[in-house]
Every structure is written in C-alpha cells, then in structure tokens.
Amino acid sequence: MWVRWEVEDIFYLCPIKAGMDFVAFRLLLHKQYMGKIISLANQKGGVGKTTTAINLAASLATLGKKVLLVDADPQANASSGLGIDIRSLEFTIYECLIDGVEPAKAILPTEIENLYVIPSHIDLVGAEIEMLNMVNRERCLQKLLAPLKQDYDYILIDCSPSLGLITINALTASNSVIIPVQCEYFALEGISKLLNTIKIIKGKLNPALEIEGFLLTMYDNRLRLANQVYDEVKRHFEGMVFDTAITRNVRLSEAPSHGKPVLTYDPESKGAANYMDLAKELIRKQ
C-alpha cells in the first residue's frame, strides 16, 4: 500500500504496511526520503561534544555523505573549528531563528567537500529570551530545518552545554541524539536530567526522538578509572553505547586552533581514525 504524504508543502509517495502506527511511518518516511537530523547534547561541559560534532561531520562528508552542521551553541566553537571567521558573518543561526532569515542565506561551505555549516554567534545567548513570546517556540528550529532535510544525508546539531530552550528546540527538531560521555569520575553526572528531558520531549513534542547512542570520549585504556567508567557505562546502557570510543589524542586538541577537523589536520592520527570508525558505525546503523 502506498500513501501520499505532505511535508512542508512537498509531497512524497511512501509504502506503508498494514497496522503501521504514525511514529513508525514517520521513521520510515525519514529513512527513505530525508536526511537524518542528529543532535549532540549533554548539559555537562567539556565532554567532547563540539569536538565530536566537528569531526563526525567531517568524517561523514569524507565518506561521501552530504552533511550540514548546525552550530546551536553561542560559543560558536563548532563554527571556528571549521575555519569560519565568526567576527565577519552577515547571517548566523541567530538571524534565522529571530529575524526569519532563510537558512539557505546562512549556510556556508567548508574546505571539506560535502560539508556545510550554519554558524553561530554570541548573540544566540539572548535568543532564548527573545523566543519566549513566540508561538510554538519549541518548534522554531524544527520549522527552520524542515525544508533542508531533503538536501542532506545528515544534519548534525551541536547543542550548548545546557538544557535551555535552544537545546529543547534542537531535540524537538531531531530524529535522534548522540550523548557524549567523558571517561572520568563525574561522567554520569547530570545524564539523568538529560534523559528525563528527552523523555518529556518524546512524550510531548517529538514522539519519534530516539537515543542514537552514548559515545565514550577522552578514553585512556592505561587508566584504571577510565576503564571503570567505560565498563560502568557499558553495563548501565548496554546496547545503546557505540562500539567506537574516542581516545585521548593531542591532535584532537590542537586541530580547532588551526580551524580544521582532525581529519585534515593530521589524517594519520588516532583521533582521525576514531572518528572515521564512528562515522562508519553510524552509517551501518541506518
């Protein structure tokens, strides 16, 4: 059985099985016809979230996928980490959300083929206050990205280290979320709040939202504590943890200061290999 489905004034023909519910149908539609939107979120700072956003996006693009990275963090580190001069931008995600600028005007190419970015700016700090009186304020980013989904294989959203309105917008707009977890003592601190937020958003705003996986970062197998955290996260979340872990690597720390992902800064480094493995694992899961 085939059905005709309208999304943002675009019509799609999609096969549907008898008895398939709405959520399952939406997942099927996105899988067959649209790019996947994935947020990278954790309200705990310093867990490798932006590093993962930059390098996963670059690795996916290198593997032939067309990727859009949306920098939804006022610090704009994902933008500068890809060589974007954030001081000379005419349009950013802020203008798109607050002033109604078309996202196509804010999209910039990068030095990596197939990788594009919607940059951020410090002005985004005030966006949450300006959005308070907007109708459907939790869906502003969803509305913004909807027309772009058919143009990209993956849209990655780098969230700020908070659970504010912009992060809620990102999760509402996403098909799934990757949660970076640092292999240190306070690794699981605050994850329960994030999981509760995801549960609320799934129940009230985005029933199709799924956890793509927990990503262990800054892993050093020489350290007993790192191995204990690794084992604990694997035990607690079982099959929801990526097989790939991101090891500590000096090149990963150096690359952003050169405005490059590690894949172009030092393609032979361990960090580059880790993120390429992660990209391949993500593609296999689809």
C-alpha positions as CSV (number, residue, x, y, z in Angstrom):
1,M,0.0,0.0,0.0
2,W,1.3,3.5,-0.9
3,V,0.3,6.7,0.7
4,R,0.8,10.3,-0.3
5,W,2.3,12.4,2.4
6,E,2.8,16.1,2.6
7,V,5.8,17.6,4.5
8,E,6.4,21.4,4.3
9,D,4.4,21.6,1.0
10,I,6.4,18.8,-0.6
11,F,4.5,15.5,-1.5
12,Y,6.1,12.1,-1.1
13,L,4.8,8.6,-2.1
14,C,5.8,6.1,0.6
15,P,5.0,2.4,1.0
16,I,3.2,1.6,4.3
17,K,2.4,-1.7,5.9
18,A,-1.0,-2.5,7.4
19,G,-1.2,-1.7,11.0
20,M,1.8,0.7,11.0
21,D,1.4,3.5,13.5
22,F,2.2,7.1,12.9
23,V,5.6,7.1,14.6
24,A,6.8,4.1,12.7
25,F,5.5,5.7,9.5
26,R,7.4,8.9,10.2
27,L,10.6,6.9,10.8
28,L,10.1,5.1,7.5
29,L,9.5,8.3,5.6
30,H,12.6,10.0,7.0
31,K,14.8,6.9,6.3
32,Q,13.7,6.7,2.7
33,Y,13.4,10.3,1.6
34,M,15.0,12.7,4.0
35,G,18.3,13.3,5.8
36,K,18.6,12.3,9.4
37,I,18.8,15.1,12.0
38,I,21.0,14.2,15.0
39,S,21.6,16.4,18.0
40,L,24.8,16.1,20.1
41,A,23.8,17.0,23.6
42,N,25.0,16.9,27.2
43,Q,24.4,19.7,29.6
44,K,27.8,18.9,31.2
45,G,30.5,20.9,29.6
46,G,33.9,19.6,28.5
47,V,32.8,16.1,27.4
48,G,33.9,16.4,23.8
49,K,30.5,17.4,22.3
50,T,31.7,20.1,19.9
51,T,34.9,18.1,19.0
52,T,32.6,15.2,18.1
53,A,30.2,17.4,16.1
54,I,33.1,18.8,14.0
55,N,34.9,15.6,13.4
56,L,31.9,13.3,13.0
57,A,30.6,15.7,10.4
58,A,33.9,15.9,8.6
59,S,34.2,12.1,8.6
60,L,30.7,11.5,7.2
61,A,31.4,14.1,4.5
62,T,34.7,12.3,3.6
63,L,32.7,9.1,3.3
64,G,30.6,10.7,0.6
65,K,27.6,11.8,2.7
66,K,26.3,15.4,2.3
67,V,26.4,16.9,5.8
68,L,25.1,20.1,7.3
69,L,26.5,21.1,10.8
70,V,24.2,23.5,12.7
71,D,26.1,25.3,15.4
72,A,23.5,25.9,18.1
73,D,26.0,27.0,20.8
74,P,26.6,30.7,21.5
75,Q,30.3,30.0,22.0
76,A,30.4,29.2,18.2
77,N,33.3,26.7,18.7
78,A,32.0,24.4,16.0
79,S,32.0,27.3,13.6
80,S,35.5,28.5,14.4
81,G,36.7,24.9,14.5
82,L,35.8,24.6,10.8
83,G,37.7,27.7,9.9
84,I,34.7,30.1,9.9
85,D,35.6,33.7,10.9
86,I,32.7,34.3,13.3
87,R,33.5,38.1,13.5
88,S,32.6,38.8,9.9
89,L,29.4,36.9,9.4
90,E,26.3,38.5,7.9
91,F,23.9,35.7,8.9
92,T,24.0,33.0,11.6
93,I,21.6,30.7,13.3
94,Y,20.5,33.7,15.4
95,E,19.2,35.7,12.5
96,C,17.4,32.6,11.1
97,L,15.7,31.9,14.4
98,I,14.9,35.5,15.5
99,D,14.7,37.6,12.3
100,G,13.3,35.0,10.0
101,V,16.3,34.9,7.6
102,E,16.1,31.9,5.3
103,P,18.6,29.3,6.4
104,A,20.0,29.0,2.9
105,K,21.4,32.5,3.3
106,A,23.3,31.4,6.4
107,I,24.8,28.1,5.1
108,L,28.5,28.3,4.4
109,P,30.8,25.8,2.6
110,T,33.9,24.4,4.4
111,E,37.2,23.3,3.0
112,I,35.9,19.7,3.1
113,E,33.7,18.7,0.1
114,N,30.1,17.8,1.1
115,L,30.4,19.6,4.5
116,Y,28.4,22.8,5.1
117,V,27.7,24.8,8.3
118,I,25.2,27.2,9.7
119,P,27.4,29.2,12.0
120,S,26.6,30.6,15.4
121,H,27.3,33.9,17.2
122,I,27.5,35.1,20.8
123,D,24.1,36.9,20.1
124,L,22.5,33.5,20.4
125,V,22.8,33.9,24.2
126,G,19.9,36.3,24.1
127,A,17.8,34.3,21.7
128,E,16.0,32.2,24.4
129,I,14.6,35.4,26.0
130,E,13.5,36.7,22.6
131,M,11.8,33.4,21.8
132,L,9.7,33.3,25.0
133,N,6.7,35.0,23.4
134,M,6.9,33.2,20.1
135,V,4.1,30.8,19.1
136,N,5.3,27.2,19.2
137,R,8.7,28.5,20.5
138,E,9.9,24.9,21.0
139,R,9.5,24.2,17.3
140,C,11.3,27.2,15.8
141,L,14.4,25.1,14.8
142,Q,12.2,22.3,13.5
143,K,10.5,24.6,11.2
144,L,13.8,26.1,10.1
145,L,15.4,22.8,9.2
146,A,12.4,21.0,7.7
147,P,13.0,22.4,4.1
148,L,16.7,21.3,4.3
149,K,16.2,17.7,5.2
150,Q,15.8,16.5,1.6
151,D,19.1,18.3,0.6
152,Y,21.4,16.5,3.1
153,D,22.1,12.9,4.2
154,Y,22.9,14.1,7.8
155,I,22.2,17.3,9.7
156,L,24.1,17.5,12.9
157,I,23.2,20.0,15.6
158,D,25.9,21.0,18.1
159,C,24.0,21.9,21.3
160,S,25.1,24.2,24.1
161,P,26.0,22.7,27.5
162,S,22.6,23.4,28.9
163,L,19.0,22.2,28.8
164,G,17.6,25.6,27.8
165,L,15.1,26.5,25.1
166,I,17.7,26.2,22.2
167,T,18.6,22.7,23.3
168,I,14.9,21.8,23.5
169,N,14.4,23.2,20.0
170,A,17.3,21.0,18.8
171,L,15.9,17.8,20.4
172,T,12.4,18.6,19.1
173,A,13.8,19.0,15.5
174,S,15.9,15.8,15.7
175,N,15.4,12.2,14.8
176,S,17.9,11.1,17.4
177,V,20.5,12.3,19.8
178,I,24.1,11.3,20.4
179,I,25.2,11.8,24.1
180,P,29.0,12.1,24.6
181,V,30.2,10.8,27.9
182,Q,33.6,11.6,29.3
183,C,35.6,8.7,30.8
184,E,36.1,10.5,34.1
185,Y,34.8,10.4,37.6
186,F,31.7,12.7,37.1
187,A,30.9,11.0,33.8
188,L,27.3,10.2,34.6
189,E,26.6,13.4,36.5
190,G,23.6,15.1,35.1
191,I,22.8,12.4,32.5
192,S,19.6,11.5,34.4
193,K,18.4,15.1,33.8
194,L,19.1,14.9,30.1
195,L,17.4,11.5,29.8
196,N,14.4,13.0,31.7
197,T,14.3,15.9,29.3
198,I,14.5,13.5,26.3
199,K,11.6,11.5,27.8
200,I,9.5,14.7,28.2
201,I,10.2,15.9,24.7
202,K,9.5,12.4,23.3
203,G,6.1,12.4,25.1
204,K,5.0,16.0,24.3
205,L,6.9,17.4,21.3
206,N,8.7,14.7,19.3
207,P,7.5,11.1,19.7
208,A,10.0,9.9,17.1
209,L,13.0,11.1,19.0
210,E,15.4,8.2,19.8
211,I,18.8,8.0,21.5
212,E,21.3,7.2,18.7
213,G,23.8,6.2,21.3
214,F,26.2,7.1,24.1
215,L,29.7,8.0,22.9
216,L,32.6,7.4,25.3
217,T,35.1,10.2,24.9
218,M,38.6,11.0,26.2
219,Y,39.2,7.4,26.9
220,D,42.7,6.2,28.0
221,N,42.9,2.5,28.5
222,R,46.0,2.9,30.6
223,L,44.0,4.5,33.4
224,R,42.1,2.3,35.8
225,L,39.4,5.0,36.3
226,A,38.8,5.3,32.6
227,N,38.3,1.6,32.3
228,Q,35.9,1.6,35.3
229,V,33.8,4.3,33.8
230,Y,33.9,2.5,30.4
231,D,32.6,-0.7,32.0
232,E,30.0,1.1,34.1
233,V,28.5,2.9,31.1
234,K,28.5,-0.2,29.0
235,R,26.9,-2.2,31.9
236,H,24.2,0.5,32.6
237,F,23.3,1.4,29.0
238,E,24.2,-1.9,27.3
239,G,23.4,-1.9,23.6
240,M,22.9,1.9,23.5
241,V,26.7,2.6,23.7
242,F,28.7,3.0,20.5
243,D,31.3,0.3,19.9
244,T,33.7,3.1,19.0
245,A,35.3,5.0,21.8
246,I,37.2,8.3,21.3
247,T,40.6,8.0,22.9
248,R,42.6,10.9,24.3
249,N,44.7,12.4,21.5
250,V,46.8,15.6,21.4
251,R,46.0,16.2,17.7
252,L,42.2,16.4,18.5
253,S,43.0,19.2,21.0
254,E,45.3,21.0,18.6
255,A,43.1,20.9,15.4
256,P,40.4,23.5,16.4
257,S,43.1,26.2,16.9
258,H,44.0,25.7,13.3
259,G,40.4,25.9,12.2
260,K,40.5,22.3,10.9
261,P,38.9,19.0,11.8
262,V,41.5,16.4,12.8
263,L,40.9,14.5,9.6
264,T,42.6,17.3,7.6
265,Y,44.9,18.5,10.4
266,D,46.5,15.1,10.9
267,P,44.7,12.3,8.9
268,E,47.1,9.7,10.3
269,S,46.3,10.4,14.0
270,K,44.4,8.2,16.3
271,G,41.7,10.8,16.7
272,A,41.1,10.9,13.0
273,A,40.9,7.1,12.9
274,N,38.4,7.0,15.9
275,Y,36.0,9.5,14.3
276,M,36.2,7.7,10.9
277,D,35.3,4.5,12.7
278,L,32.4,6.3,14.4
279,A,31.1,7.6,11.1
280,K,31.2,4.2,9.6
281,E,29.4,2.7,12.6
282,L,26.7,5.4,12.4
283,I,26.2,4.7,8.7
284,R,25.9,1.0,9.3
285,K,23.2,1.6,11.9
286,Q,20.9,3.3,9.5
